[in-house]
């Protein structure tokens, strides 16, 4: 993707991160729904052209998407898709490609939340090696004459009970709906997404008053150094924090004033 489509995808990924960072949203279910919308728009070429037509009003396109999806997907999925069709896309196909990326990212997020992301990344790599080492297996998985159910059954025999459910879902979607990609390039793309997700951590920050930009930058930098990973800050305001701050990273909760915590972080880094 380039130009407007790249910007639109970046914005959509930020919205997805905000959704999946919420404990009220099931990332796995969101992945399934986004995959279903991907299949719909990949199949309905005229519809995706309407939804990406720059001459059409953005809000009208968003409302059309909501009406079409109706009760077929959850509210968060409908909101995410509506936001995407409001954006400008360089090509209509880019919208479908972006939805596919979001579906895979949501599944990887589900694995991360379950503490299984490293397993999924390793399984994707090992499956790719197995495929590259077996011409017969590759031929069976890429045979255009084979039915979707036959390919799905083959994958279940290979991965069922031997790999994480997320790995099986990702590989099954890739094999049964390759959308013009080679199996190898699809697996490589999934591995890259998994690596990106592994390098990202989320800190839920609750403060008594909104943090200033310098405070957010200092806190983000200190947490990134402490945990050795890029840190995304989800910010919330709660007056009951009484002038202090509460930071949650995974299962770890840090309480105390912002200044105290940054100072303590600096001491820990200094050894």
N, C-alpha and C positions, 0 to 999 in steps of 0.2 A: 504494500500500500504506500501511497505517497500523498503529499499535499493535504487536502481537506479530509480525506479518509483516515490518514494517520492521526490527525488531531481528533477526529470523531471517535476513533477506537480508544485513544488515550483517555478521553473523557468518559467513555462507557466503562472502561476498566476501573476508573476511580469510583464510579457509581456502584459497580459490582463489589468492589472492596468494601465500600461503606455498608452495603446490604449484608454481605457475608460476615462482616465483623460484628453484626448484631446477633445476639443469641436467639432472637425470635425467628430468624430465617434459617431454614434447613438448606445448606449449600448443595447437598446431593439432590434434593428435589428440584432446586433451582436449575441445576445442571441438566436434569432430564427435560424440564420444560423448555429451556433455551435450545436444547438439541432438537426438540420437536418443532419449534419455530424455525430453526435452521432448515430442517427438512421441508417444511411448508414453503418457505420463500425460495429455496433451491428448486423446488418443483414448479412453483407458480411464478414464472418469469414476468408476466404482465403486472402482477401484484407488486413485486419488488421494484419494478420500474416506477410505478405510481408512488410508492412509499419513499423513493429516493429522488423524485423529480424536483429539481431546485425551483421550478416555476410554480410549484404548489405551495400553499400556505403551510408553514411548519405545524401549527396547532391543528389544522385540518387533517394532516397526515397522522399526527399522533392520535387524534380521535378515531380515525379510520382503523388504525392498528388496534386500539382498545375494543372497538366494536367487533372486529374480526376475531380477536382472541377470546372475547367474551368470558365465559366461565371455564374455558379450556385450560387456562393457566392461572396461577395465583396472582394476587395483587402485586407483589414485588416484581414478578417476571413481566407482567403487563406494563408496570411503570418503567422498567428498564428498557423494554422494547420501544415504548412510546418516546422515551428520551432519545433513543438512538435514531428514530426516524425524524425527529426534529433537527438532527444534525445534518450537515452537508456532506455528501459522499461523492468522490470523484467518479466512481462507477457504481452501478446498481449492484453488481456482484460483490463489491466490497462490504456491503451491509451483511450479506450472508456469511462471508469469510469472518467478519468481526463477531457475529453471533456464535459461530463455531468456536472461535477462540475463547469467548466468554463461557460457553458451556464447558469446555475443557478446563478452564481456569477455576470454575465453580467446583468441579469434581476434585481438582487438585487441592482446593481450599478445604473441602470436606476431609480429604486424606490428612491434610496438615492439622486440622482441628482434632482429628482422632490420633495424632501422633504417628501416622503411618506414611508420611510423605517421602521419607528417605527410602522406605521399602518400595513404594510405587516407582520412584525414580530408578532404583536399581532393577526392578522387574521390567520396566520399559526397555532399559538398556540390554538386559539379558535376552528378552524376547527378540529384539532387533538382531542380536548376534545369532540366535537360533534360526531366524528366518534367512539371514544372509548365508548361513551354512547349510541350508537344505533347499535345493532347487524344487523338490517335489512339494514341500510345504508351501513355499512361496507361490508356486503355480496353483495350488489348491485354493489359497487365500485370495488370489487375484484373478481367478477364472471368471470371466464375465458371464459364462453360461451357467455357473453354479448359482443356486438360489440363495437368498439372504438367510433363510432358515438353515440351509445346509452349512453355510459358512459359520453361522452362529453356533451350531451344534459342534462343529469342529473346534472352534475356540473354547467352548465349554469343556470339551474333552481335554484340551491342552492346559487351560488355565483354571478351570473350576476347582476350588479347594486348594490350589497350588499358588495362587496369586491373590493379592488384595482385590476386593470387589471393585474398587475404583480403577485399578489396572485393567481388569476384565472389561469394564464398561467402556473405557477409553479405547482400548484396542478393538473391541467389537464395533463401536461406532466408526472407527477408521476403516476397518475392513469391509463393513457392509455399506458404507456411504463414503467412498474415497474422494468423490467430487473432483476427479481428474488428477489426483496426486498419486505418485508411486507410494507403495507401502513403506519403503525406506525413508522417503522424505517426510511422510506423515509421522512416523515414529520419531524422527529427528526433531520435528517441530514440537511434539508432545514432551520430549526430553528437555528441550529448551524452556518450555513453559514451566516444567517441574523445577528446573534449576532456578528460574526467576522467583518462583513461589518460595522455594527453600531459603533464598537469601533475604526474604522479607519478613519482618516481625511487626506485630501491632501492639502499641501501648495505648491503653484506655486511660486518659488523663481527665480527672475530675478536679476542678478548682472552684474556689469560692467566687471568684470573679474571672472574666475572660482574660486569658494570658495575652500579653503583648507579643508582637512578632519577634523581638529579640529574646524574650523569655522562651518562646516556642523553639526558636533556633538553638538556644543554649541547652534546653532540656533534650531536644532531639539528638543533638550532637553527643551529649553526655551518655544518653541511653545507648546510642549506636556503638560507642566505644566500650561501654560496659558489656554489651551482649555480642559484640563483634558482627553485627548484621545491620543492614539498613532498617530504619525504624519509621513506621508510619504512625502518626499520632491521631487518635480519635479523641476529640476534645468535647468535654461536657462541663456545664456550670451547675454547681449545687451550693447555695449559700451555707448549708449546714457543715461544709468542710471547715468553716470557721477560719478563714484566712489562709488555710494551708492548701495542700494538694495531695491527691491520692493517685498513684500510678499503678496500673495492673498490666503486667506482661506475662501472658500465659497464666499460670497458677500463682505467680509471685506478686505480692502486693506490697508496695512501698508507700508508707505514710510519712508526712512531715511537710515542713514549709519548702517552697521551691528553692529558696536560697540555701537552706540547710542540706537539701538533697543534692544540689549541684556541687556544693562544697564537699560533701561526703564522697560524691562520685569522683571528684578530682583527687581526693586523698587516696581512694582505692586504686585509681589509675597510677598514681605516683608510687604505689607500693608501701 
